């Protein structure tokens, strides 16, 4: 199981620990809130296998590479692990497009600055993507 600690801004999985960034607006499950949901989830889909390291995704589809395709943009990069909420309070997570994904904003990893997603450095995201299967449980605390 992947565990994401909001308080420590870290993700742990199979003995690996990665620094992350979670929601700048805090935690919660309200649509449009920009908050990171809490509770139990599953990785419902994976996107980006075999894509180059700094691939930019829009609508979970590759559209180019960073920075050429997304200069100055808060881009979803490298790989995506899409999350599905498994509890009544977080059941809207998939519809909110909450992901674990790579970011170019690596200087702010370790601080809550996302729009609700869990962001990792691109190399960390590639490593996690390779280890984590679809269906993997995720606990965000």
Backbone as ProteinMPNN parsed JSONL, in Angstrom:
{"seq_chain_A": "XXXXXXXXXXXXXXXXXXXXXXXXXXXXXXXXXXXXXXXXXXXXXXXXXXXXXXXXXXXXXXXXXXXXXXXXXXXXXXXXXXXXXXXXXXXXXXXXXXXXXXXXXXXXXXXXXXXXXXXXXXXXXXXXXXXXXXXXXXXXX", "coords_chain_A": {"N_chain_A": [[0.83, -1.187, 0.0], [0.48, 2.214, -0.829], [1.365, 4.985, 1.099], [0.488, 8.241, 1.87], [1.581, 10.978, 3.572], [0.207, 13.833, 4.721], [1.037, 15.645, 6.676], [3.83, 15.223, 6.802], [4.489, 15.571, 4.185], [5.194, 13.464, 2.415], [5.532, 10.406, 0.571], [5.275, 6.964, 0.916], [6.282, 3.737, -0.147], [6.746, 0.353, -0.47], [9.219, 0.372, 0.991], [10.435, 2.613, -0.037], [10.798, 6.142, 0.098], [9.386, 9.148, -0.809], [9.541, 12.646, -1.349], [6.786, 14.876, -1.473], [4.247, 17.098, -2.816], [1.228, 18.349, -1.667], [-2.23, 19.465, -1.584], [-2.543, 22.988, -1.674], [-4.683, 24.233, -0.552], [-5.287, 22.71, 1.583], [-6.881, 19.852, 3.113], [-9.577, 17.828, 1.953], [-12.701, 16.883, 0.373], [-14.361, 18.215, -1.339], [-15.782, 19.087, -4.452], [-14.023, 21.029, -6.814], [-12.514, 22.337, -4.911], [-9.732, 22.328, -4.67], [-8.462, 20.894, -2.774], [-6.673, 18.211, -1.146], [-7.873, 14.961, -1.019], [-8.671, 12.82, 1.785], [-8.153, 9.492, 3.123], [-8.95, 6.135, 2.016], [-7.933, 4.829, -1.093], [-7.752, 3.615, -4.536], [-5.406, 2.895, -7.104], [-6.632, 3.552, -10.119], [-6.06, 3.748, -12.8], [-3.23, 3.927, -15.018], [-1.05, 6.16, -16.644], [1.102, 7.039, -19.306], [3.156, 5.228, -19.745], [6.302, 4.386, -21.006], [6.659, 6.945, -22.05], [8.647, 9.903, -22.7], [10.758, 11.382, -20.14], [9.988, 14.128, -19.31], [7.374, 14.442, -20.283], [4.399, 16.154, -21.095], [1.069, 16.084, -19.955], [-2.318, 16.339, -20.919], [-5.631, 15.972, -20.169], [-5.008, 13.365, -19.578], [-3.537, 12.503, -21.725], [-0.565, 12.374, -23.717], [0.985, 15.383, -24.797], [3.258, 16.657, -25.588], [6.539, 17.882, -24.675], [8.031, 19.169, -21.661], [10.019, 22.092, -21.301], [8.852, 23.131, -23.611], [6.161, 22.638, -24.409], [4.638, 23.526, -22.285], [5.433, 25.937, -21.011], [5.712, 27.971, -18.166], [3.37, 27.004, -17.164], [1.316, 25.124, -14.885], [2.007, 22.187, -15.112], [1.006, 18.746, -15.655], [3.17, 16.173, -15.401], [5.315, 13.589, -16.803], [4.374, 10.926, -15.637], [1.215, 9.423, -14.742], [-0.732, 8.399, -12.018], [-3.878, 7.611, -11.611], [-6.468, 8.207, -9.251], [-9.015, 6.512, -7.415], [-11.615, 7.0, -5.195], [-12.397, 5.041, -2.345], [-14.162, 5.189, -0.289], [-17.23, 6.47, 1.133], [-17.049, 9.308, 1.631], [-14.973, 10.135, -0.055], [-15.605, 9.398, -2.587], [-15.899, 10.878, -4.913], [-13.431, 11.357, -5.984], [-12.199, 10.381, -8.377], [-13.74, 11.688, -10.332], [-12.96, 14.253, -9.761], [-10.467, 14.348, -10.834], [-8.104, 13.707, -9.419], [-4.784, 12.993, -9.011], [-1.693, 11.119, -8.687], [1.218, 12.482, -9.686], [3.941, 13.654, -11.801], [5.901, 16.711, -11.504], [7.135, 19.891, -12.667], [7.776, 21.764, -10.876], [9.859, 21.437, -8.898], [11.311, 22.687, -6.893], [9.531, 23.392, -4.918], [8.607, 21.07, -3.857], [7.664, 19.217, -1.054], [6.304, 21.115, 0.196], [2.904, 22.159, 0.69], [1.457, 22.831, -2.189], [-0.068, 22.153, -4.372], [-2.984, 21.692, -6.553], [-4.607, 19.924, -5.331], [-3.805, 17.426, -6.151], [-1.257, 14.841, -5.73], [2.014, 15.558, -5.961], [5.154, 14.66, -7.407], [8.754, 14.693, -7.856], [9.991, 14.417, -11.216], [11.787, 12.138, -11.762], [11.37, 10.581, -9.471], [8.657, 10.059, -9.797], [8.68, 8.452, -12.076], [9.971, 6.178, -11.062], [8.166, 5.335, -9.03], [5.903, 4.809, -10.611], [6.733, 2.584, -12.117], [6.901, 0.632, -10.121], [4.352, 0.4, -9.026], [1.253, -1.219, -9.285], [-1.858, -1.168, -11.207], [-4.757, -0.971, -9.28], [-3.477, -0.953, -6.866], [-3.58, -0.1, -3.465], [-4.048, 3.05, -1.839], [-3.359, 5.102, 0.831], [-4.219, 8.086, 2.162], [-3.24, 10.239, 4.563]], "CA_chain_A": [[0.0, 0.0, 0.0], [1.108, 3.53, -0.823], [0.894, 5.876, 2.155], [0.837, 9.642, 1.691], [1.429, 11.753, 4.795], [0.046, 15.269, 4.486], [1.851, 16.357, 7.668], [5.258, 15.113, 6.474], [4.651, 15.803, 2.748], [5.962, 12.353, 1.863], [4.856, 9.204, 0.103], [6.083, 5.768, 1.124], [5.809, 2.535, -0.841], [7.731, -0.731, -0.562], [10.513, 0.777, 1.537], [10.894, 3.862, -0.658], [10.171, 7.352, 0.629], [9.502, 10.248, -1.761], [8.966, 13.935, -0.968], [5.646, 15.225, -2.313], [3.481, 18.307, -2.535], [-0.206, 18.113, -1.674], [-3.058, 20.634, -1.822], [-2.295, 24.265, -1.002], [-5.909, 24.591, 0.171], [-5.471, 21.776, 2.687], [-7.476, 18.559, 2.816], [-11.028, 17.788, 1.821], [-13.195, 16.148, -0.789], [-15.33, 19.016, -2.062], [-15.475, 19.347, -5.861], [-13.562, 22.371, -7.104], [-11.901, 22.947, -3.725], [-8.28, 22.335, -4.714], [-7.975, 20.2, -1.585], [-6.283, 16.81, -1.275], [-8.782, 14.126, -0.244], [-8.109, 11.876, 2.751], [-8.781, 8.187, 3.228], [-8.485, 4.981, 1.249], [-8.116, 4.948, -2.54], [-7.066, 2.635, -5.37], [-4.919, 3.371, -8.396], [-7.61, 3.006, -11.07], [-5.442, 3.694, -14.125], [-1.867, 4.449, -15.141], [-0.888, 6.82, -17.941], [2.424, 7.537, -19.634], [4.178, 4.193, -19.885], [7.268, 4.56, -22.101], [6.766, 8.336, -22.489], [9.87, 10.548, -22.228], [10.746, 11.865, -18.768], [9.272, 15.39, -19.065], [6.16, 14.505, -21.098], [3.27, 16.924, -20.574], [-0.216, 15.425, -20.183], [-3.582, 17.069, -20.802], [-6.677, 14.958, -20.324], [-4.297, 12.093, -19.437], [-2.899, 12.174, -23.0], [0.679, 13.118, -23.932], [0.832, 16.453, -25.788], [4.561, 17.241, -25.886], [7.468, 17.82, -23.547], [8.27, 20.386, -20.896], [9.147, 23.254, -21.168], [8.354, 23.612, -24.905], [4.718, 22.527, -24.517], [3.911, 24.049, -21.119], [6.25, 26.949, -20.325], [4.96, 28.808, -17.249], [2.108, 26.336, -16.836], [1.379, 24.126, -13.816], [1.767, 21.011, -15.945], [1.047, 17.356, -15.199], [4.325, 15.657, -16.143], [6.064, 12.345, -16.702], [3.497, 9.768, -15.476], [0.017, 9.67, -13.937], [-1.467, 7.345, -11.332], [-5.196, 8.166, -11.31], [-7.001, 7.654, -8.007], [-10.448, 6.316, -7.22], [-11.952, 6.941, -3.783], [-13.035, 3.788, -1.944], [-15.02, 5.452, 0.861], [-18.299, 7.399, 0.736], [-16.66, 10.725, 1.66], [-14.009, 10.477, -1.111], [-16.034, 8.688, -3.801], [-15.832, 11.768, -6.078], [-12.022, 11.627, -6.299], [-11.937, 10.142, -9.803], [-14.395, 12.77, -11.074], [-12.186, 15.473, -9.491], [-9.191, 14.203, -11.526], [-7.013, 13.726, -8.443], [-3.738, 12.071, -9.453], [-0.299, 11.189, -8.272], [1.871, 12.793, -10.964], [5.179, 14.416, -11.771], [5.804, 18.168, -11.623], [8.366, 20.63, -12.943], [7.958, 22.67, -9.746], [10.58, 20.602, -7.932], [11.818, 23.492, -5.776], [8.524, 23.509, -3.868], [8.224, 19.764, -3.323], [7.821, 19.24, 0.395], [5.354, 22.127, 0.672], [1.58, 21.979, 0.09], [1.272, 23.855, -3.219], [-0.802, 21.63, -5.531], [-4.417, 21.966, -6.654], [-5.276, 18.753, -4.766], [-3.063, 16.218, -6.517], [-0.004, 14.542, -5.042], [3.072, 15.796, -6.95], [6.5, 14.162, -7.145], [9.785, 15.023, -8.838], [9.832, 13.519, -12.36], [12.491, 10.85, -11.626], [10.665, 9.825, -8.439], [7.392, 9.605, -10.372], [8.974, 7.319, -12.957], [10.271, 5.024, -10.219], [6.922, 4.886, -8.411], [5.054, 4.282, -11.683], [7.201, 1.238, -12.462], [6.677, -0.287, -8.998], [2.968, 0.395, -8.553], [0.286, -1.768, -10.24], [-3.254, -0.75, -11.142], [-5.415, -1.642, -8.153], [-2.725, -0.705, -5.638], [-4.267, 0.742, -2.485], [-3.382, 4.283, -1.439], [-3.928, 5.685, 2.044], [-3.782, 9.468, 2.337], [-3.524, 10.577, 5.964]], "C_chain_A": [[0.872, 1.248, 0.0], [0.511, 4.309, 0.345], [1.405, 7.282, 1.867], [0.552, 10.351, 3.008], [1.357, 13.233, 4.441], [0.986, 16.044, 5.42], [3.332, 16.351, 7.309], [5.548, 15.425, 5.002], [5.557, 14.731, 2.151], [5.05, 11.189, 1.508], [5.792, 8.04, 0.339], [5.425, 4.594, 0.417], [6.973, 1.555, -0.951], [9.133, -0.306, -0.126], [11.108, 2.034, 0.933], [10.127, 5.027, -0.067], [10.444, 8.5, -0.346], [8.888, 11.505, -1.162], [7.856, 14.265, -1.961], [5.169, 16.632, -1.996], [2.011, 17.95, -2.653], [-0.923, 19.461, -1.782], [-2.731, 21.87, -0.993], [-3.496, 24.68, -0.154], [-6.192, 23.647, 1.33], [-6.097, 20.464, 2.233], [-8.991, 18.666, 2.773], [-11.425, 17.151, 0.513], [-14.19, 16.94, -1.637], [-14.882, 19.262, -3.492], [-15.068, 20.8, -6.031], [-12.819, 23.062, -5.97], [-10.392, 23.105, -3.812], [-7.66, 21.641, -3.524], [-7.618, 18.748, -1.904], [-7.221, 15.966, -0.416], [-8.028, 13.173, 0.682], [-8.834, 10.544, 2.665], [-8.14, 7.142, 2.344], [-8.893, 5.11, -0.215], [-7.507, 3.729, -3.224], [-6.55, 3.35, -6.608], [-5.824, 2.731, -9.439], [-7.084, 2.973, -12.499], [-4.06, 4.327, -14.063], [-1.715, 5.016, -16.556], [0.554, 7.277, -18.109], [3.506, 6.495, -19.794], [4.995, 4.422, -21.152], [7.356, 5.982, -22.651], [8.096, 8.916, -21.996], [9.669, 11.178, -20.849], [9.862, 13.095, -18.54], [8.042, 15.547, -19.968], [5.077, 15.281, -20.361], [1.987, 16.192, -20.946], [-1.348, 16.422, -20.014], [-4.677, 16.051, -21.074], [-6.104, 13.554, -20.31], [-3.651, 11.619, -20.747], [-1.625, 12.988, -23.16], [0.504, 14.149, -25.042], [2.156, 17.098, -26.177], [5.462, 17.095, -24.689], [7.635, 19.2, -22.921], [9.715, 20.815, -21.12], [8.502, 23.716, -22.47], [6.832, 23.66, -24.959], [3.977, 23.254, -23.399], [4.711, 25.083, -20.339], [5.348, 27.841, -19.455], [3.64, 28.219, -16.788], [2.333, 25.347, -15.695], [1.04, 22.766, -14.436], [1.796, 19.701, -15.163], [2.106, 16.676, -16.056], [4.614, 14.188, -15.869], [5.194, 11.092, -16.664], [2.316, 10.185, -14.614], [-0.456, 8.365, -13.326], [-2.791, 7.98, -10.933], [-5.785, 7.444, -10.107], [-8.523, 7.579, -8.025], [-10.703, 6.186, -5.728], [-12.725, 5.671, -3.459], [-13.965, 3.952, -0.737], [-16.085, 6.473, 0.455], [-17.858, 8.862, 0.683], [-15.695, 11.112, 0.544], [-14.357, 9.835, -2.453], [-15.958, 9.555, -5.062], [-14.408, 12.027, -6.566], [-11.715, 11.435, -7.781], [-12.529, 11.272, -10.647], [-13.68, 14.106, -10.87], [-10.827, 15.456, -10.191], [-8.02, 14.384, -10.571], [-6.036, 12.619, -8.804], [-2.53, 12.121, -8.526], [0.448, 11.41, -9.582], [3.164, 13.565, -10.749], [4.924, 15.903, -11.954], [7.166, 18.759, -11.986], [8.719, 21.55, -11.788], [8.676, 21.947, -8.605], [11.113, 21.388, -6.741], [10.826, 23.579, -4.626], [8.003, 22.161, -3.379], [8.579, 19.747, -1.841], [6.937, 20.289, 1.037], [4.004, 21.877, 0.005], [1.27, 23.102, -0.896], [0.428, 23.382, -4.413], [-2.261, 22.087, -5.52], [-5.222, 20.768, -6.159], [-4.574, 17.449, -5.074], [-1.859, 16.015, -5.609], [1.089, 14.616, -6.107], [4.402, 15.242, -6.468], [7.461, 14.731, -8.18], [9.699, 14.01, -9.979], [10.542, 12.164, -12.224], [11.835, 9.98, -10.566], [9.359, 9.255, -8.992], [7.611, 8.42, -11.295], [9.221, 6.051, -12.14], [8.997, 4.468, -9.581], [6.008, 4.228, -9.439], [5.436, 2.844, -12.027], [6.889, 0.221, -11.37], [5.201, -0.543, -8.728], [2.004, -0.165, -9.603], [-1.076, -1.064, -10.144], [-3.923, -1.59, -10.055], [-4.721, -1.444, -6.838], [-3.521, 0.223, -4.735], [-3.393, 1.92, -2.104], [-4.105, 4.802, -0.202], [-3.345, 7.078, 2.215], [-4.237, 9.899, 3.722], [-2.955, 11.94, 6.32]], "O_chain_A": [[1.865, 1.333, 0.723], [-0.702, 4.295, 0.555], [2.599, 7.49, 1.648], [-0.575, 10.33, 3.502], [2.316, 13.812, 3.93], [1.649, 16.989, 4.994], [4.018, 17.358, 7.488], [6.71, 15.534, 4.609], [6.544, 15.03, 1.479], [3.965, 11.017, 2.064], [6.974, 8.113, 0.002], [4.201, 4.464, 0.382], [8.043, 1.891, -1.459], [10.115, -0.597, -0.808], [12.178, 2.474, 1.351], [8.939, 4.909, 0.234], [11.598, 8.787, -0.668], [7.831, 11.44, -0.534], [7.971, 13.969, -3.15], [5.622, 17.267, -1.043], [1.596, 17.321, -3.626], [-0.288, 20.483, -2.044], [-2.652, 21.805, 0.234], [-3.346, 25.391, 0.84], [-7.224, 23.768, 1.99], [-5.872, 20.017, 1.108], [-9.598, 19.485, 3.463], [-10.585, 16.907, -0.353], [-14.796, 16.389, -2.555], [-13.725, 19.61, -3.725], [-15.691, 21.697, -5.463], [-12.524, 24.253, -6.062], [-9.821, 23.932, -3.102], [-6.461, 21.778, -3.281], [-8.185, 18.14, -2.812], [-7.356, 16.217, 0.782], [-6.899, 12.772, 0.398], [-9.971, 10.466, 2.201], [-6.971, 7.235, 1.972], [-10.032, 5.45, -0.536], [-6.837, 2.915, -2.589], [-7.173, 4.29, -7.102], [-5.796, 1.515, -9.628], [-7.616, 2.237, -13.33], [-3.76, 5.141, -13.189], [-2.188, 4.43, -17.53], [1.155, 7.828, -17.188], [4.673, 6.847, -19.963], [4.441, 4.625, -22.232], [8.065, 6.208, -23.632], [8.619, 8.465, -20.977], [8.542, 11.469, -20.449], [9.043, 13.076, -17.622], [7.707, 16.661, -20.37], [4.863, 15.093, -19.164], [1.819, 15.738, -22.077], [-1.345, 17.241, -19.096], [-4.652, 15.354, -22.089], [-6.642, 12.652, -20.952], [-3.262, 10.457, -20.857], [-1.589, 14.161, -22.787], [-0.052, 13.845, -26.098], [2.175, 17.999, -27.015], [5.2, 16.292, -23.793], [7.414, 20.233, -23.552], [10.59, 19.949, -21.127], [7.67, 24.623, -22.438], [6.264, 24.613, -25.493], [2.797, 23.568, -23.554], [4.661, 25.093, -19.109], [4.357, 28.394, -19.933], [2.874, 28.883, -16.089], [3.424, 24.795, -15.559], [-0.077, 22.267, -14.295], [2.499, 19.563, -14.162], [1.973, 16.603, -17.278], [4.211, 13.629, -14.848], [5.271, 10.27, -17.578], [2.386, 11.156, -13.86], [-0.571, 7.35, -14.013], [-2.831, 8.799, -10.015], [-5.629, 6.232, -9.955], [-9.211, 8.446, -8.564], [-10.083, 5.356, -5.062], [-13.61, 5.27, -4.215], [-14.494, 2.967, -0.223], [-15.867, 7.258, -0.468], [-18.259, 9.586, -0.228], [-15.593, 12.294, 0.214], [-13.513, 9.741, -3.344], [-15.952, 9.021, -6.171], [-14.205, 12.835, -7.472], [-11.028, 12.265, -8.374], [-11.883, 11.756, -11.577], [-13.782, 14.996, -11.714], [-10.104, 16.452, -10.147], [-7.07, 15.111, -10.861], [-6.412, 11.45, -8.893], [-2.374, 13.028, -7.709], [0.322, 10.601, -10.502], [3.438, 14.061, -9.656], [3.889, 16.314, -12.479], [8.21, 18.198, -11.653], [9.836, 22.063, -11.722], [8.161, 21.858, -7.491], [11.346, 20.809, -5.68], [11.221, 23.812, -3.484], [7.067, 22.108, -2.58], [9.649, 20.2, -1.433], [6.825, 20.358, 2.261], [3.963, 21.424, -1.14], [0.87, 24.194, -0.493], [0.232, 24.139, -5.363], [-2.707, 22.775, -4.602], [-6.387, 20.609, -6.524], [-4.727, 16.471, -4.342], [-1.492, 16.893, -4.828], [1.09, 13.825, -7.05], [4.741, 15.335, -5.288], [7.046, 15.193, -9.242], [9.365, 12.85, -9.737], [9.947, 11.135, -12.543], [11.749, 8.764, -10.736], [8.995, 8.116, -8.698], [6.813, 7.481, -11.3], [8.733, 4.977, -12.492], [8.778, 3.256, -9.593], [5.404, 3.194, -9.157], [4.568, 1.99, -12.206], [6.637, -0.945, -11.674], [4.844, -1.617, -8.242], [1.944, 0.365, -10.712], [-1.398, -0.447, -9.129], [-3.667, -2.788, -9.941], [-5.295, -1.732, -5.788], [-4.073, 1.222, -5.196], [-2.168, 1.816, -2.05], [-5.33, 4.924, -0.2], [-2.137, 7.241, 2.39], [-5.429, 9.926, 4.028], [-3.098, 12.391, 7.457]]}, "name": "protein", "num_of_chains": 1, "seq": "XXXXXXXXXXXXXXXXXXXXXXXXXXXXXXXXXXXXXXXXXXXXXXXXXXXXXXXXXXXXXXXXXXXXXXXXXXXXXXXXXXXXXXXXXXXXXXXXXXXXXXXXXXXXXXXXXXXXXXXXXXXXXXXXXXXXXXXXXXXXX"}
